[in-house]
Amino acid sequence: MKIDGEVTTGLGKAAFFLSQEFYTSEFKKNLGFVPYPGTLNVVVDSVYLEDINEIKNSCENIIKPDMEFGAVKYIKAKLCDKIDGAIVFPAKTTHDENYLEFIAENRLREELDLDDGDIVSIEF
């Protein structure tokens, strides 16, 4: 599935969570990289929500840390046909359903010169 969405500023909470060792070690083991401590937030059209929810609900890739932190599902993805990474689906989130959070090894806003409002494609 390949969808387009609009880059938007997130809440800034992902940096803390993505710097936790139990998350980083699992991502390194399963995805081959330690993610940059932050996500690229992409708002997608609601027409994609049914498909996204189906993917999220059937996803078996999950990191289950201790009780203090929430579980995170993830699925490998590619951003703009060139950046390998993953979409993460945190169990505890304050984002609306139409927000996708993309993780990768590098800071994507700098690497791809992205600003809020830019349109990107995500394939997963």
MOZI-V406252 format. One record per residue. N is the residue number from 1. SS is DSSP state (a for helix, b for strand, c for the rest). Layout:
BEGIN
n = <N;N>
ss = <SS;SS>
END
This chain:
BEGIN
n = <1;2;3;4;5;6;7;8;9;10;11;12;13;14;15;16;17;18;19;20;21;22;23;24;25;26;27;28;29;30;31;32;33;34;35;36;37;38;39;40;41;42;43;44;45;46;47;48;49;50;51;52;53;54;55;56;57;58;59;60;61;62;63;64;65;66;67;68;69;70;71;72;73;74;75;76;77;78;79;80;81;82;83;84;85;86;87;88;89;90;91;92;93;94;95;96;97;98;99;100;101;102;103;104;105;106;107;108;109;110;111;112;113;114;115;116;117;118;119;120;121;122;123;124>
ss = <c;b;b;b;b;b;b;b;c;c;c;c;c;a;a;a;a;a;c;c;a;a;a;a;a;a;a;a;a;a;a;c;c;c;c;c;c;c;c;b;b;b;b;b;c;a;a;a;a;a;a;a;a;a;a;a;a;a;c;c;c;b;b;c;c;c;c;c;c;c;c;b;b;b;b;b;b;b;b;c;c;c;b;b;b;b;b;b;b;b;c;c;c;c;c;c;c;c;b;b;b;b;b;c;c;c;c;a;a;a;a;c;c;c;c;c;c;c;b;b;b;b;b;c>
END
